[in-house]
Amino acid sequence: MKRVTEKPLLRCLKRSLAQAADVRTIDFRKFHIEVTDGGVNSASVPISNSKFTISYVDNNRDNLLYEGMTNEKGQILNLPPKEIPFEVTALKIRFILGNDSRGYVQKYNKAAYRFTFNCGLNTGITTNTINYTNTKTKFGNTADDESWFYNFQASRINHYFDQAVQEYSHAVELANDLLPDTKSFEVAPININFEKGMLLKSNGFNRNGYDGKGTVDIVMRDKADKNFSTQYLMHNIMHEWTHWNLYRYANAPGGNYDGHYGYNVNPKISFKEGWPLMVGDLFALNYDLAKEDLHVQTDNFNGANRLYGKSTNYTVKQVLYDLVDTGSNDEEFSISQRYLDEEMSDLDIRRLNLGILHTVMAESKTVTLQELLNSVEKKYVFTKSDKEKFVKLFEINGLSREGSFTLNNESNPMDPLSNVDEDWDEVE
């Protein structure tokens, strides 16, 4: 994808004395661009932790000069000086959205998004120092007015994808630092499909691939209203990527559901959706779900509470948040409170709590809320005070002492043994 501009090639260099020579030296100090679509309200994003190549054309041949990966700020920094033919007057800096470790943002033909930036060199000097920043760079094709917009959205998806990986990894690292025997987190690559005109029903994680050919992937749908808010993208990218991690670590089963408030007969469905729902919201809302803290207790839809004590995605999300938060109006439990050995901010404690929950899920391979709660209690709840706070968390959400749901879809009490030793894995 070539960068289209009506202006001459940019002179991203520092001048030095001109002299006749066979070669010129490229002294590459810094190259930093951020992508926008040119919209008035468009906040630009860097091309974070993504592959790049730098080349030049000589005698109609493309010659590779550098290759590597940008840093988390999207910068290319301090490359070793290299010589190129003196007659070369431009460099081609190519970006690929993603990397081999976490995966790529790609179109549905499986081609990763690629952008080319033409960096002009001064024809009269022998040493060209690259030290360039532009936070309003556009990539697109003048023959397709919407290409600027969709390349920008792909860049945003790439940036939030990278942030999601870094954030989740950091949360588990905090848990590993505090509790050294806990299971560490390893990133595994998965690609995100996104493209203009692919108006799918919803975003999704596909265990057999969007095309059914067996390679896992993620789909981010196009939207008819073109409203890709930051919160929407952050939540859904983290949500679908968390499905991937839940599948990798606990082999969580698949299964359909009817909305996040809908009742799931299979408690595994509630967990495999409630966990990514919670993690996505933590990422998008900076770990603050206080506005929803009492929603399980206060939900009222046509005179009925759809959540309290019931197997729903949303109920699981809120119970999990009660394990992550550091204090609320109705419970005092925090999974890490007994183990903290240094001062930490409230935000980092919530990160730590999420990281601990991941280690519990990964080590015990939990696939229901009840299994996770039982594993948490077994590993981290020992004192009388902690047990009282832990049980209170069950009570306020309508769970039994064993951590199971207590009400059916009609709000009638469930048989305590109704979901014990059931084989739910036939649900796909």
Secondary structure, DSSP 8 states (H G I E B T S, - for coil): -B---SS--EE-S--------SEEEEEEEEEEEEE----TT---EE-TT-EEEEEEEETTEEEEEEEEE--TTSEEE----EEEETT--EEEEEEESEETTTEEEE-TTS-B-EEEEEEE--TT-SEEEEEEEEEEE---BTTBTTHHHHHHHHHHHHHHHHHHHHHHHHHHHHHHHHSTTS--------EEE--TT---SS-EEETT-TTSSS--EEE----TT----HHHHHHHHHHHHHHHHHHHHH-------S-TTS--SSHHHHHHHHHHHHHHHHHHTTT--GGGTTHHHH--BTTB-SSTTS--HHHHHHHHHHHHSS--SS----TTTTT--S---HHHHHHHHHHHHHHHHHHHT--SHHHHHHHHHHHH--SHHHHHHHHHHHHHTTB-TTS-B-B-TTS-B--TTTTSS---TT--
